[in-house]
Amino acid sequence: MADLKVKVAGVEFLNPLIAASGTFGFGREYSEFYPLSVLGGISCKGITLKKRDGNPPPRIAETPSGILNAVGLQNPGVDHFIEKDLDWLKEQNTVVIANIAGNTEEDYCKMAEKLSDSSVDMIEMNISCPNVKSGGVQFGTSCESVGGITKAVRKYCKKPLIVKLSPNVSDIAEIARSAEAEGADAISMINTLTGMRIDIETRRPIIRNNTGGLSGPAVFPVAVRMVWQAYNAVKIPIIGMGGISTWQDAVEMLIAGASALQIGTVFFSDPYAPVKICEGLEKFMDKNNIKNISELTGSIKPW
């Protein structure tokens, strides 16, 4: 029988599939479809220090093979999450990952400290956020800023720390090394690619924010390439994401170097995707006499 269990930074997942942050909320709506234990884990909706209402609409739009979104991290704030959502999540028999976002180093550190005293299993740091003290430049776009925010948060974070990398960089391998060097226990990648579409009748951007994050199958080849590059650059585990929609995609991402996977945009078209992907993985493993899913990680063959 195929063993789908994986371990990331000392945390065991019953299978490698994790619901990606921002696509699954806090899981309550999806729990009406199936027990959330079918997932290895849930990376919860990104939370900030204080409640945020997000960006004005329109803030999400379908594009060829993907979705463009600029929701703007609408969320109830870290205290509400801990007090109202976390206990319920911990009853679902799945790994709970708190995803945090902020506009200053202090925001991240305060949230890491609060969550370290909670029952979350891991903390995932979204660094695709503008640092207001550095002129709005994203934390995740340079080795210096990635290393700096990781080092700062590491001092306050008692939980396994995942750093979620932005693809909007020139050298993803160097970015990954910076996160590893300053204390990241794992990296997750890739976050959305910056994109834009324009309505030719109104001549206005289709997203009120002008630009948005592109996700879905359209970004999958970019994600595979970046995971492979990072796998060859760091020793810490990689959680691969970006357009995974089928079990074949999942196998491919694992072969590229991922130890676990996050799926997101596919939930909007098929809420049952994780069930189908797990079934496909089991059949593939049985067919190829693979005992443990981890045997696939980084098994790419050179030409």
C-alpha positions in Angstrom: 0.0 0.0 0.0 1.4 3.4 -1.0 2.6 5.5 1.9 1.7 9.2 1.3 3.1 10.5 4.6 5.7 13.2 4.4 7.7 15.1 7.0 8.6 18.8 6.6 10.8 20.5 9.2 9.9 17.8 11.8 6.1 18.0 11.2 4.4 14.9 9.8 1.7 15.3 7.2 -0.7 12.4 6.4 -0.2 13.2 2.7 1.7 15.9 0.8 -1.3 18.0 -0.2 -1.7 21.3 1.6 -4.5 23.8 0.8 -2.7 27.0 -0.2 -3.2 30.2 1.7 -5.9 32.5 0.3 -7.8 29.9 -1.6 -9.3 27.9 1.3 -10.2 30.5 3.9 -10.0 28.8 7.3 -11.6 25.6 5.9 -15.1 25.9 7.2 -16.8 26.1 3.8 -14.9 23.2 2.4 -15.6 21.0 5.4 -19.1 20.8 4.0 -17.7 18.8 1.0 -15.5 16.3 2.9 -13.6 15.9 6.2 -10.6 18.2 6.1 -8.4 15.3 7.2 -8.3 14.3 3.5 -5.7 17.1 3.3 -2.2 16.8 4.7 -2.5 20.4 5.9 -4.1 23.8 5.6 -2.2 27.0 5.1 -4.8 29.4 6.4 -6.0 32.6 4.8 -3.2 35.2 5.2 -3.5 37.1 8.5 -2.2 40.5 9.5 -1.7 42.1 12.9 -5.0 44.0 12.7 -8.2 43.4 10.7 -8.0 44.3 7.0 -10.9 44.9 4.6 -8.8 44.3 1.5 -8.9 46.1 -1.8 -12.0 47.6 -3.5 -13.7 45.4 -6.2 -13.3 44.3 -8.9 -10.4 42.4 -7.3 -10.5 38.9 -9.0 -10.9 38.0 -12.6 -10.5 34.8 -14.7 -7.7 34.8 -17.3 -6.7 32.1 -19.8 -5.6 29.1 -17.7 -5.6 31.1 -14.5 -6.9 33.7 -12.1 -5.7 37.3 -11.6 -6.4 38.6 -8.1 -5.7 41.6 -5.9 -7.9 40.8 -2.9 -5.6 42.7 -0.6 -5.3 40.2 2.3 -8.8 40.7 3.6 -8.8 39.0 7.0 -10.1 39.4 10.6 -6.6 39.8 12.2 -4.4 37.5 14.2 -6.2 37.8 17.5 -9.5 36.9 16.0 -7.9 33.9 14.2 -6.4 32.6 17.5 -9.6 33.1 19.5 -12.3 32.1 16.9 -10.8 29.8 14.3 -7.8 28.0 15.6 -9.6 25.6 18.1 -12.0 24.4 15.4 -9.1 23.9 12.9 -7.2 21.8 15.4 -10.1 19.5 15.7 -9.9 18.6 11.9 -7.0 16.1 12.1 -4.8 18.0 9.7 -1.7 20.1 10.0 -2.5 23.8 10.7 -0.2 26.4 9.1 -0.7 30.1 10.0 0.2 32.3 7.1 1.3 35.8 8.2 1.7 39.0 6.2 2.8 42.6 7.2 4.0 45.9 6.1 6.8 46.3 8.7 9.3 44.0 10.3 7.6 44.7 13.6 4.3 43.4 12.3 5.8 40.0 11.4 7.7 39.7 14.7 4.6 40.4 16.8 2.5 37.9 14.9 5.2 35.2 15.1 5.4 35.8 18.9 1.6 35.6 19.3 1.3 32.5 17.2 4.3 30.8 18.8 2.2 30.7 22.0 -0.8 29.1 20.2 -1.5 25.6 18.9 -0.6 26.2 15.3 1.8 23.6 13.9 3.8 25.8 11.6 4.1 29.5 10.6 4.4 30.5 6.9 5.7 33.9 6.2 4.3 35.7 3.1 7.1 38.1 2.1 5.4 39.3 -1.1 4.3 42.3 0.9 5.4 46.0 0.6 7.8 47.1 3.3 6.5 50.6 4.1 9.7 51.6 5.7 11.7 50.9 2.6 9.5 52.9 0.1 7.0 50.1 -0.5 9.6 47.6 -2.0 8.5 44.0 -1.3 10.3 42.1 1.4 10.8 39.1 -0.9 12.5 40.8 -3.9 16.1 41.0 -2.7 18.5 38.7 -0.9 19.2 41.4 1.7 15.5 41.9 2.5 14.6 38.2 2.6 17.6 37.5 4.9 16.7 40.5 7.1 13.1 39.6 7.6 13.8 35.9 8.1 16.5 36.7 10.7 14.2 39.1 12.6 11.2 36.8 12.7 13.3 33.7 13.6 14.1 35.3 17.0 10.4 35.4 17.9 9.2 32.2 16.1 9.2 29.1 18.2 7.3 27.1 15.6 8.8 25.6 12.4 9.2 28.6 10.1 8.3 28.4 6.4 9.3 31.4 4.1 7.0 31.8 1.1 9.1 33.0 -1.8 8.0 35.5 -4.5 8.7 34.5 -8.2 9.1 38.2 -9.1 12.9 38.1 -8.7 16.0 37.7 -10.9 17.6 34.7 -9.1 15.3 32.5 -7.1 18.2 30.2 -6.0 20.0 33.1 -4.2 16.8 34.2 -2.6 16.3 30.6 -1.3 19.8 30.5 0.1 19.2 33.8 1.9 16.1 32.4 3.7 18.0 29.2 4.6 21.0 31.1 5.9 18.9 33.2 8.3 17.0 30.4 9.9 14.1 29.3 7.6 13.1 25.7 8.4 11.5 25.3 5.0 10.5 27.4 1.9 7.3 27.4 0.0 7.2 28.5 -3.6 6.0 30.0 -5.8 3.7 32.9 -4.8 1.8 34.5 -7.6 3.4 36.2 -10.6 2.5 39.9 -11.1 0.1 40.3 -14.0 -2.3 42.7 -15.6 -5.2 42.7 -18.1 -7.1 45.7 -19.6 -10.7 45.9 -20.7 -10.5 47.1 -24.3 -14.0 48.7 -24.3 -13.5 50.8 -21.1 -9.7 50.9 -21.4 -9.5 50.3 -17.7 -7.6 47.6 -16.0 -9.9 44.7 -15.2 -8.6 44.8 -11.6 -9.2 47.9 -9.6 -5.7 47.6 -8.2 -4.4 47.8 -11.8 -2.1 44.7 -11.3 -2.8 41.4 -9.5 -1.3 38.1 -8.7 -1.5 35.5 -11.5 -2.1 31.9 -10.3 -3.3 28.7 -11.9 -2.1 26.3 -14.6 -0.6 29.2 -16.6 2.2 29.6 -14.0 3.0 25.8 -13.5 6.1 25.6 -15.8 7.6 28.6 -14.0 6.9 27.0 -10.6 8.5 23.7 -11.6 11.6 25.5 -12.9 12.0 27.6 -9.7 11.4 24.6 -7.4 14.1 22.7 -9.3 16.5 25.6 -9.1 15.9 26.0 -5.3 16.2 22.3 -4.7 19.7 22.4 -6.2 20.6 25.4 -4.0 19.4 24.6 -0.5 19.1 21.7 1.9 15.9 22.7 3.7 12.6 21.2 2.4 10.6 22.9 -0.3 6.8 23.0 -0.4 6.0 23.4 -4.1 3.1 25.3 -5.5 1.9 27.2 -8.5 -0.7 25.8 -10.8 -0.9 22.2 -9.5 -4.3 20.8 -10.7 -3.8 17.1 -11.3 -2.0 14.1 -9.8 0.4 14.3 -12.8 1.3 17.9 -11.9 1.8 16.7 -8.3 4.2 14.0 -9.4 6.1 16.4 -11.6 6.5 19.0 -8.8 7.8 16.3 -6.4 10.3 15.1 -9.0 11.5 18.6 -9.4 12.4 18.8 -5.7 9.3 19.4 -3.6 8.9 17.5 -0.4 5.2 18.6 -0.1 2.7 20.5 -2.2 0.2 23.3 -1.9 -2.8 23.5 -4.2 -4.9 26.6 -4.6 -6.6 27.9 -7.7 -7.9 24.4 -8.6 -10.2 24.6 -5.7 -12.3 27.2 -7.5 -13.1 24.9 -10.4 -13.0 21.5 -8.5 -13.4 21.5 -4.7 -12.7 17.7 -4.8 -9.2 18.1 -6.4 -7.3 16.9 -3.3 -9.3 13.7 -3.2 -8.6 13.0 -6.9 -4.9 13.9 -6.6 -4.4 11.6 -3.7 -6.1 8.7 -5.5 -4.0 9.4 -8.6 -0.8 9.5 -6.5 -1.6 6.2 -4.9 -2.2 4.5 -8.2 1.0 5.9 -9.7 3.0 4.7 -6.8 1.6 1.2 -6.8 2.1 1.0 -10.6 5.8 2.0 -10.2 6.5 0.1 -7.0 7.1 3.2 -5.0 6.7 2.6 -1.3 6.9 6.1 0.1 6.0 9.4 -1.7 9.2 11.0 -0.5 11.1 8.7 -2.9 9.9 11.0 -5.7 11.4 14.2 -4.2 14.2 15.5 -6.3 14.4 12.3 -8.4 14.7 14.1 -11.7 17.2 12.4 -14.1 19.8 14.6 -15.8 20.3 14.4 -19.6 
